[in-house]
Amino acid sequence: MAFSKNEAFTDTDQQLALWAKALSHPARIAILRELAQRNACICGELVANLPLSQATVSQHLKVLKEAGLIDGEIDGPRICYCIDWPALKEMENALILLFNQIKPCC
């Protein structure tokens, strides 16, 4: 039976790593900012506001969606994206806990 090295880590640590990976590109951070600023589901406007091609934006959206940080709703022939606020709050809480665990005592 094969053993995955990921099994050696807690679910929380694996989720934190997934979120960190999703935030590891400045374009994805810019996308989150844009979605938060509008506080609504948006489609094509993301491409118009970023210096990236449609295909590149779509790939970044896919990463954010797979990490559970955004939702995508089908609206006719397009998909509209918005922030998954409960997931973002969960990530915030997990990061605060992590930083509290690893900060120096002095």
N, C-alpha and C positions, 0 to 999 in steps of 0.2 A: 504494500500500500504506500503510495507516494505521500510525502509530508510537505505541505506548503510552508515556507518560512513565515508567511503572513499569519499563520495560525498561532505563532508564538507571541503575537501581540494582541492586546485587547481590542475589542470592537471600537471602543472610543478612540484609541490611538490610530487605528486604521481609518476611521472616519476623518479624524483631524488631518491625516496625511492626504486623503482625497481632497479635502477642502483646500489645504495648502497648495496642492498641485493645481487646483482650479484657479487659485489666486496668483499663481506664479508667473503670469504674463500681464504686462501693463495694459494690453488691449482688453483683457477680461475685467480688469479693475475699472477701466474706462466704461465698459458696457454696464457693469453694475452701477456705477455712478449715474450714468444716463438713465437707466431704468428707475433708479431711486428718485432722481430729480423729477421725473415725470409722474412717478407713483401711479402708473397705469400700464396696461399692456400696449406695447408698440411693435410695429413690424418693420417696414422699410425705412423708417426714420433713422434707425441705428446706422445703416450704411451711409446715409447722407451726412451724419454727424461725426463719422470716424474716417480717418485717412486710410481705409482698408477696402479691399474688394468685397463684393457680396459673398464670394466663396470663403474668404478668410473670416469674415464676421460670422458666417454660418458655422464654421468649424469651432470658433471660440464659444458660440452659443451652445453648441453640442456639448462641449466640455463642462460648461457651467450647469447645463441641464442634467448631465450625468452625475455631477456632484450634488445635485439636489438643491442648488442655490436659486435656480429660476424655474419657472413653469412655462410651458408653451401651449397655447390654445389654438386650435385650427379655426381660422376665420375665412371661409371660402377657400380660395386657392393659396392662401398664405398662412403662416403661423405667427401669432402675436405672442410676445414674450413679456413676462413680468417677474419681479422678485418674489421668491417664496419667503415671505417675512418670518414665519415660524422657524424655518430652516436657518435663516440668517441669525435669528436670535439664539438658536441652539448652538450654532458655530461660535457666536460671541461668548456665550457662557462656557463652552468647552475651552476656548482660548484663554479666557480669564482664569479658569481653574488651572490650566497648564502653566500659565505664567506665574501664578501664585505658588505652584509646586516647585518651580525651578528658579525663582528669584533668590538672590543672595540674602542671607539672614541679616546683614548689617547695612 
